[in-house]
């Protein structure tokens, strides 16, 4: 293990570099993102993510997480609070470079324009739970590596293959059955025959749903029957119902 470096000032150059990772443009530029707390750090290490920098409070026992060649920085509570996005900062954080796990791609979730970080994190966690090993995000979907999405996903980010790609093209090129959600011209979930072979589920933006361009590329449109008084479901709830129905 590399000898840890202690930093006591938030104005330190290295701390300023890490702080920039709270912004999407710097995450993309550096290929790194920040994770908060022991659980996410443990999940990242367990699932072979590239933990480049470990950041720990000066009195925190980080020995279980540190590895040969890993940069380790110990910081004061004030610096930890500066770096963390949490109201009550944890004792440990890390800067991580995402490594996609291998996936067969027989269950794929395609997300077209999801905007709410909590919804995306929940959908990633649910995809992981029901065997959807690959998730494709349209370019206008919220960043999967923002702090709110990472917290909501609770480590599932590291279990599945997350790719950003054009939604319509991804649906057209998928070698299997593509099912998109729609309120018009759609069969109810219970009426659909269970497809043989690979399946792609397409979910859309919280307000407009799946775009017409993407819907034109699906094999079948589907909806969830709702006998109650509500007109619609939250996209993360709808995604959970559908992914459970078509679970691997």
C-alpha positions in Angstrom: 0.0 0.0 0.0 1.2 3.5 -0.8 2.0 5.6 2.2 -1.1 7.7 2.9 -1.0 11.5 2.5 -2.7 13.7 5.0 -4.6 16.8 3.8 -6.0 19.4 6.2 -7.1 22.1 3.8 -10.0 22.1 1.3 -7.9 24.5 -0.8 -5.3 21.8 -1.4 -4.8 21.2 -5.2 -5.7 17.4 -4.9 -8.9 18.2 -2.9 -9.9 20.7 -5.6 -9.4 18.1 -8.3 -11.5 15.6 -6.4 -14.2 18.2 -5.7 -14.6 18.8 -9.4 -15.9 15.2 -9.7 -19.2 16.3 -8.4 -19.8 17.9 -11.8 -20.7 15.7 -14.8 -18.3 17.3 -17.3 -15.4 16.6 -15.0 -16.5 13.0 -14.4 -16.7 12.5 -18.1 -13.3 14.2 -18.7 -11.5 12.2 -16.0 -13.4 8.9 -16.3 -13.9 9.0 -12.5 -16.7 9.5 -10.0 -17.0 9.8 -6.2 -18.7 7.3 -4.0 -19.7 8.0 -0.4 -19.7 5.5 2.5 -18.4 2.0 3.4 -21.2 0.1 1.6 -20.5 1.6 -1.8 -16.7 1.3 -1.3 -17.1 -2.3 -0.4 -19.3 -3.0 -3.4 -16.9 -1.3 -5.7 -14.0 -3.4 -4.5 -16.0 -6.6 -4.4 -17.1 -6.2 -8.0 -13.7 -5.3 -9.4 -14.1 -1.6 -10.0 -11.0 0.4 -10.3 -10.7 2.4 -7.0 -8.1 4.9 -7.8 -8.2 7.0 -4.6 -9.3 6.1 -1.1 -10.3 9.1 1.0 -10.7 8.5 4.8 -11.1 10.6 7.9 -7.8 10.9 9.8 -8.9 8.5 12.6 -10.8 6.0 10.3 -9.5 2.4 10.0 -9.4 2.0 6.2 -7.0 -1.0 6.2 -9.8 -3.4 4.9 -10.2 -1.3 1.7 -6.6 -0.2 0.8 -4.7 -2.2 -1.8 -1.3 -2.2 -3.3 -0.7 0.9 -5.5 -3.9 2.6 -4.4 -3.6 6.3 -3.6 -4.8 6.9 0.0 -5.6 10.3 1.4 -6.6 11.0 5.0 -8.5 14.2 5.7 -9.9 16.3 8.5 -13.7 16.4 9.1 -13.9 19.8 7.4 -12.3 18.5 4.2 -14.5 15.3 4.3 -17.6 17.5 4.6 -16.3 19.6 1.6 -16.0 16.6 -0.6 -19.0 14.6 0.5 -22.5 15.2 -1.0 -24.1 13.9 2.2 -25.5 16.0 5.0 -23.6 13.8 7.5 -20.4 12.8 5.7 -19.2 9.2 6.1 -15.8 8.2 7.3 -14.7 7.0 3.9 -15.1 7.9 0.3 -13.4 6.9 -3.0 -12.8 8.1 -6.5 -13.6 5.2 -8.9 -13.3 4.4 -12.5 -16.2 2.3 -13.8 -15.5 -1.1 -15.3 -18.4 -2.8 -17.1 -19.0 -6.3 -15.9 -19.5 -9.0 -18.6 -23.2 -9.6 -19.5 -25.0 -12.0 -21.8 -27.5 -9.3 -22.8 -30.5 -11.5 -22.8 -32.4 -9.1 -20.5 -31.9 -5.5 -21.4 -33.4 -2.3 -20.0 -33.5 0.7 -22.4 -34.2 4.1 -20.7 -35.3 6.9 -22.9 -34.9 10.3 -21.3 -35.2 9.5 -17.6 -34.6 12.7 -15.6 -35.0 12.0 -12.0 -31.9 10.7 -10.2 -34.0 8.7 -7.7 -35.9 7.0 -10.5 -32.8 6.1 -12.4 -31.1 4.7 -9.3 -34.1 2.7 -8.4 -34.4 1.3 -11.9 -30.8 0.2 -11.9 -31.3 -1.5 -8.6 -34.4 -3.2 -9.8 -32.8 -4.3 -13.1 -30.0 -5.9 -11.0 -32.6 -7.7 -8.8 -34.5 -9.2 -11.7 -31.6 -10.2 -13.9 -31.5 -7.4 -16.4 -27.7 -7.4 -16.8 -27.5 -4.6 -19.3 -29.0 -1.1 -19.1 -28.8 1.3 -22.0 -29.3 5.0 -21.3 -30.2 7.6 -23.9 -27.8 10.6 -24.0 -30.4 12.8 -22.4 -31.0 10.5 -19.4 -29.6 11.8 -16.1 -26.0 10.8 -15.4 -25.8 7.3 -13.8 -22.7 8.3 -11.9 -24.1 11.4 -10.1 -24.2 11.1 -6.3 -28.0 10.8 -6.0 -28.2 8.0 -8.6 -25.3 6.1 -7.0 -26.9 6.3 -3.6 -30.3 5.2 -4.9 -28.8 2.3 -6.8 -27.1 1.1 -3.6 -24.2 -0.6 -5.3 -26.1 -2.2 -8.2 -24.2 0.3 -10.5 -21.2 -2.1 -10.2 -23.2 -5.3 -11.0 -24.6 -4.4 -14.4 -23.4 -3.2 -17.8 -24.4 0.5 -18.1 -24.0 2.0 -21.6 -25.0 5.4 -23.0 -26.3 5.1 -26.6 -28.9 6.4 -29.0 -32.2 4.9 -27.9 -33.9 4.4 -31.3 -30.8 2.9 -32.8 -30.4 0.5 -29.8 -34.0 -0.6 -30.1 -33.6 -1.2 -33.9 -30.4 -3.1 -33.6 -31.5 -5.4 -30.7 -31.4 -9.1 -31.6 -34.6 -10.1 -29.8 -38.0 -8.9 -28.8 -38.4 -5.2 -28.0 -41.3 -4.1 -25.7 -42.1 -0.5 -25.2 -44.5 1.1 -22.7 -47.3 3.2 -24.2 -50.9 4.2 -23.2 -52.1 4.1 -26.8 -52.4 1.0 -29.1 -50.9 -1.2 -26.4 -51.7 -4.6 -25.1 -51.9 -5.2 -21.3 -48.9 -6.9 -19.7 -51.0 -9.9 -18.8 -52.1 -10.4 -22.4 -48.6 -10.6 -23.8 -47.1 -14.0 -24.6 -43.8 -14.5 -22.9 -41.2 -14.0 -25.6 -38.6 -16.6 -26.4 -35.0 -15.4 -26.5 -33.6 -12.1 -25.6 -35.9 -9.3 -24.3 -35.5 -5.5 -24.3 -37.9 -3.4 -22.1 -38.1 0.3 -23.1 -39.2 2.9 -20.5 -39.6 6.6 -21.2 -39.4 10.0 -19.7 -41.4 10.8 -16.6 -43.6 13.3 -18.4 -43.8 12.4 -22.0 -43.1 8.6 -21.9 -41.2 6.8 -24.6 -40.6 9.1 -27.6 -42.5 8.4 -30.8 -39.2 7.8 -32.6 -38.2 5.0 -30.2 -41.8 3.6 -30.1 -41.6 3.2 -33.9 -38.7 0.8 -33.4 -40.4 -1.6 -30.9 -42.0 -4.9 -31.7 -44.9 -4.5 -29.3 -46.4 -1.8 -27.1 -47.5 -2.7 -23.6 -49.3 -1.1 -20.7 -50.0 -2.0 -17.1 -53.7 -2.3 -16.3 -54.7 -0.2 -13.3 -58.2 -0.9 -11.9 -57.8 1.9 -9.3 -58.3 5.6 -9.6 -54.7 6.6 -10.5 -54.0 7.6 -14.1 -50.4 6.7 -14.1 -47.5 5.1 -12.2 -44.1 6.4 -11.3 -41.7 5.1 -14.0 -39.6 3.3 -11.4 -42.6 1.5 -10.0 -43.8 0.6 -13.5 -40.4 -0.6 -14.4 -40.3 -2.8 -11.4 -43.6 -4.4 -12.3 -42.6 -5.0 -15.9 -39.1 -6.3 -15.1 -40.5 -8.7 -12.5 -42.9 -10.0 -15.1 -40.1 -10.6 -17.6 -37.4 -11.5 -15.1 -34.5 -13.7 -16.2 
